[in-house]
Amino acid sequence: MFDDVAAKYDLTNDVLSLGQTRLWRRAVAQALDVAPGERVLDLGAGTATSSLPFAAAGAAVVPCDFSLGMLREGKKRHPELPLTAGDATRLPFADGVFDAVTISFALRNVHDTDAAVREMLRVVRPGGRLVICEFSHPTFRPFRTVYTEYLMRALPPVAKSVSSNPDAYVYLAESIREWPDQRALAGRLRGAGWSAVAWRNLTGGIVALHRAKKADTDGS
């Protein structure tokens, strides 16, 4: 499915989010706060657009995605980046090789969420950081109703006008609606072994930014 939408994926996301994706991407970069020389895994990176702020900050970023179509499109646009094919539930990296890991708008598409967050924990060093940016549940109940109506009724026809595979966005709308809320996702991160778990809402809770760290060897 993602292979089929790769060519116009970034454009479609900009249109459907009314330009908010760029603001959300900046929020991720600020939350991860990478330093020059740090090793960063950008999981579910798609065409690697999400990896560019980390590279610009001087980090050694590895964009990783399950979709070969996305990776091919990304390699055409960003040949300088080491785009890597990988399954989030069985990452092709050794233990503790990254200083930080991030995943944006892709965790809900992984068939085993808990396995993925355990794998992310495995590949970061002690003290390493995690930032997850994902669609969530608006906190204001009347707005939540309007948002759900937009997802299920407006999103598919809008996608049809700009996307190379509009049917895929019907699935995406359903996956957003069924995704756990902010508190539930935080609980799953703690259950996988992450510590210092916290979150903040963006755009009224349409998106939530979850942060966590891997405990140091002394348990802190």
Secondary structure, 3 states (H helix, E strand, C coil): CHHHHHHHHHHHHHHHCCCHHHHHHHHHHHHHCCCCCCEEEEECCCCCHHHHHHHHCCCEEEEEECCHHHHHHHHHHCCCCCCEECECCECCCCCCCEEEEEEECCHHHCCCHHHHHHHHHHHEEEEEEEEEEEECCCCCHHHHHHHHHHHHHHHHHHHHHHCCCCHHHHHHHHHHHHCCCHHHHHHHHHHHCCEEEEEEEEHHHCEEEEEEECCCCCCC
